[in-house]
């Protein structure tokens, strides 16, 4: 078994309104920054032991599928690195 | 006949729900989620609140608690299920109904009275109404914006699964009357069977005459069927 860190990034699907991101953008506008858009995403870092990177990714993928993301509004992506490499 | 009002950690409308149902002569009791559904359960209400602190997404954690598997099984057997506010979010997250309830367009928690138009009067929850009737009930939520894919939305419409839409006092579906930016002004929908319904507004807060309007009472009487 090897220690891995899987990173799951969950973001709203293209076209789904993100009021919090819009509010954040407006605050940056007020601070004088110039930007044309801002998107937000949630990132989960999961430490787990697995026989290989593929297995670690498959398990993190299932976690995203079953809980971390809501398929109606979210897209997600999973990436995996060996824990030693992540530190 | 007992309606089980399921209490999760962070539910806070469970007492109101029991009191409103009892006032209507409907037997109801609070059921702690870890205790499972009582055997004599003839109806299930998922109450409002902030289950699990709304962590991750409103309703996401409660939707995956073991009792919800029992709720889905009961719903499949025809036991009436009503999800209100956080209960609607739980119902949606657990797959009892389509779509998702997410952050209000305003990005704010909104606590106000709204008008709803009855879209389908041929359900246990609306049989006291006529299609097109307008009722007044309160909302209190930060994540009530109904989102759904275009394809699933068309299916909901085609199957007459839209129960209530936000409207003005005259029943017009306007953007101004849509408090949270919900797709199609949708405030409440039905599951695959019309014995399952979820809605963001609070009928139990508009049932006891002492606390204001009573338009919500005729929704809760759906449990009498």
Interface residues (C-beta under 8 A of the other chain):
Chain A: X16 X17 X18 X19 X20 X22 X23 X66 X67 X68 X70 X72 X73
Chain B: X56 X57 X60 X64 X93 X98 X99 X100 X102 X103 X104 X105 X106 X107 X145 X147 X148 X149 X152 X181
